[in-house]
Each structure stands twice: as structure tokens, then as C-alpha cells.
Amino acid sequence: MIQNRGAGGFDFHLEEEDLRQERAKARELRASQWWKRRLAKGVCQYCGRSFPPRELTMDHIVPVSRGGRSTKGNVVPCCKECNTAKKQLLPMEWEDYLKRFGQPTA
């Protein structure tokens, strides 16, 4: 992983091998009982709404593209709407986004 300091100091350039490894780790986590238990709760980490487990996705709190890893401490279940809106935002950027558009944080 090669870090490029952008305007915010949080930009990363990932080598293809790094991406491949993180995708493999994410697949392993998705197959784990730990992840299945997280999904079974049926709650989006960001908006707090309830969903059937099959409608929740895995989101990296700190995106892999911004230096995050596929670890239990960095992935959460979230609805597709929140995952799509969050994109590559860091937690502090996501909270700013929610405040700007008047949506409460979960």
C-alpha cells in the first residue's frame, strides 16, 4: 500500500495485490459466524432502521481505498442506501454529510 498525502492527508494508492488481499479477507468475514450474527440483528449501523439480513451489506468504516482493512473492527452491516451514500467517506466526513442534510446519526 502506498500512501499519497492529498489535501486531507487521507488518500491512498493501493496496489492490485493489496486490493486482492483485502477482498479475500472480506469474503472470509462474510462467511464467518461472527458476520452472520451481526446480520441476524437486522439493523443498519448508520441509520438504525431494521432490514431483513439479506438486505444488509458489509461496509468498511474506514474504506479500503482510504487505508482501512477488512477486519472485525472495521466492518459493519448497513443498508444499501446508506452504503451507497457513504461511498468512500471516513467516519468524520460521513457525520458531516449527515449533519449537512439534516439526517440524524444512529
Secondary structure by P-SEA (a helix, b strand, c coil): ccccccccccbbbbcaaaaaaaaaaaaaaaacaaaaaaaaaccccccccccccccbbbbcccccccccccccccbbbbcaaaaaaaccccaaaaaaaaaaaccccc
